């Protein structure tokens, strides 16, 4: 199966569905899941230093023997590691772990360290310095596109004010019932692609029985409905699974379309916590 592409602001092509690897442990599980994803037709793999699975993902990418230029690889700078030289050093560690010479997309994982009680703007200067390093790595050809994750408009604005460089991508938590309208609108205004991590709300979406009724209506499964919702919004979903059958099913989303009524219902969907 050949997956369509979006075109980033710098004309780099990015497959419209990516394989998410958050919460997939390093070792045989991450290796096999990535291998299964590539065999199923994925050509976009999303990882992060914080996930701890870059080595296994890199091994799968090497073993599948698909040309490097045909696989879009994303990784992320750890949220707690910020600053110009730190970003440069951590980028090198990431590509070493992955066993590649360049990344297709590199993201600042979050505007502040996980669990920090300080407001995001407390880290603005450090984020600006990290972003300055990202821009340099981009211009040096070591990263084909750069962006952020979990950033809101005011945090992105600070990066752009400092460097004059708008991120190509903002990867945020998006799924039916969680729209993040302000951030999505900001991204659209400035030509940023919005990526949707946790398109299944880390599985909580499936606690609402209505999603299965909608799926039956369309002759699809619940995960395919959630992924299709993201695609029709113009987002780039990053579904995660460790089961080969489900990994393949998550790509079977290009032969149907959700009605406007279904889209509106999913917009206001109740996702149990």
N, C-alpha and C positions, 0 to 999 in steps of 0.2 A: 504494500500500500504506500503510495506516494502522498505525503502530507503537504498541503498548501503552505505557503509562506506569507508572513507579513513583511513589509519593507520598512526598516527603521529610517529615521530622519537622515541618516548618512548613507542610505541606499544599501545597507547590509540586509540580507535576507535572513529571516528567523522563522523556523517552523511554527505553525500556529498552535500546536499542542506540544508541550514538553513533558518529559518524564521526571516527576518530582521524587527526590530521594531523602527528604526530611524524615527522620525517625526510622530509617533503614540502617541497621547496625553494620559497621565495618566487618569485613571478612566474607565468608561464603554467601551470606544472605544478600549483601549489597552487590557482590560480584554477579551472582546468578540473576538477580532481579534486573540489573543493567543489561546483562547479556540477553535475557528474555525480551526486554524492551527493544533493544536494537534489532533482534530477530523479528519482532512483531512489526517493525517499520518505523519506530521512533528514530529521529535524527537530531533530537534536541534533548540534552541531558542537563538537569539542574541539580547542582550540589552546593556545598559550602564548607569552609574550613570547620565551622562549628558542628557540622553533622558528623565529623570524624570518619567519613567513609571515602574520602578522595582517592586513597590508594587502591581500594577494591574497584572503584568505578574506573580508574585509569587502567587497571589490569584488564577489565572487561572490554574497554574500548580498544586496547591493543590486541586482544585475542580475537575479536570479531573480524578483524582484518578488513574493515571498511576504511576507505581513504579518509584521512584526518579532515580534509577540506569539506567532506560530506557530513560531518558530525558537528553540531553546534553545542559547545560546552560552556556552561555558566558556572561560576563559583562566586564566593562572597568573602569579604574581609570580616573577621569576627567583630561583633558589636563592641566588645570591650577593648579592642586594639585600634587605637586611633593615632593620627599624626603622619607627617610626610614620610619620614624614613621608615617608620613602622609599616605603613602601607606598601612601600617598595619592597621591604624585606618579606612581608607576609605574602605578597604576590608571588615572589620567587619560590617560597616554600610550597605554595599551592600548585604551581605548574610542575615543580619537582615531584610532588606527591602524585599528581595526575600523570606524570610522564609525558607531558606535551611541551611544545615550545611557545605556545601562545594560547590565550583564551579568546573565545568569541564574545563573551560578556562577563564583566566583573562588577560586582555590586558592593556598596557599603551596606552591611547587613541590617543595621538599625542606627537611628540617630543617637542613641544612648545605650550603655551597657544594659544587658538584661537584669532586671531587678533593681536598677538604680532608682533612688527616691528623688533624684534631682530632675528638674524639668529638662526636656530635650535641648532647649536653647543654652543650657549650661555647657553643652559640648560643642556648640556651634563652631568655635575657633578651631578645635581639634578636627572636626569634620571637614572644615574648609581646607585644612592642611592635607588631610587624607585625599580630598577631592583634587587638590593641586597635583598630588602624586599620580592619581588616576588619569588626569588629563595628560600629563607628561608620558605615561606609559602608553596611552592611546596614540599620541602623536608619534611615538617611537615605533608603533606598529606591533607592540607586544599584546595589545588587547584590541579587538576589532570594534567593540562598543562598550560603553560604560554606563553605569546607572546606580540606583539606590534601591533600598528595600525598607518598607515600614516608615518611609518619610512622608510627612504632610507638607502642604504647600509652603508654609512659612519656613520650614527647615530646608527645603529645596531652594527657596529664594535666596537664602544666605550663601549657598554654594555658588549659585549663578552670579550673585553680586561680586563675589570674591574673584572668580575666574573668568566670568563671561561665557561659561560653557554649561549648556543645559543638558541634563542627563538624557540618554536615549530611552531609558526604561525606569519605571518605578514598579517594583514587585510588592504587592500588598495583599492583605487578607481580604478575599472577595469570594462570595458565594451567594446563592439565593438567600434573601433575608438580610444580607450585609452588603450594602451598595457603595459605601464610602463616596458619596456623590461629589463632595467638594474636591477631594483629591483626584477623582476621575476627571472631573471637569477641568481642573488645573492642568492635568496631563494632556488632555486633548487640546487645550489652548496653546500649549507650548510644544506640541508635536512629540510628546513622550508616549511610548507604548505602555499600557498598563498590563502587568502580568498578575494572574490570580493564583496565589498559593492557597493551599487548603480548599480547593473547590468543592469538597464534600464536608466542609466544616469539621475536619479531622474525624469524620464518621458520624458526627452528631446529626447531620442532615437526614440520615436514614432512620432516626428515631421518630420522625414525623411520618405517619403512615400515608399521608396524602401524596408523598413523592412516589410511592409505589403505584398508586391509582393513576397518576399522571403517566408514569412509565408504561403501564398496561395500555393506556389509551393510545400511545404512540408506537406500541410494539417494541419498546426498548427497555433497558434496565434503568434503575434510578440514577446510577452514576453517569450514564450517557445523557440523561436529561440535564443534570447539573453542568456537565461539560458543554453541552450544546447551548445552554443559557449563557455561559461565559462567552462563547464564540459569537453569538448573536449580539452581545453587548460590545463586541470589538475587542474583548480582552484576550489574553493568552493564558489558558488554564494549564496548571501543572499537576495533574493527577498522580497519585502515588499508590502503588500496590506492590506486593511481593509474590503475587500469584500469577503465573504465566497466562492463564485463561483470562483473568480480569484485566491484566495489562493489555492484552490484545483487544478486548472488548472496549476499553477506554478510547481506542482509536476509531471505533466504528460509529462515528458521529457526523459524517458528512453526507448522509443520504436521506436526511429528514430535516424539517424546520418546525420550530415551535411557533404556535400562533401568538398573535398579540395578546390574546386573553390569557394564555398560559404564561407568557413572559411577565405580564402584570401580576399574576398570582404568585409567581416565583419571586418577584421583586419584594413582595411583602410577606414572604414565607416565614412561618414560625419555626425557628431552629431551637430545639430543646438544649439546655446546657447540661 
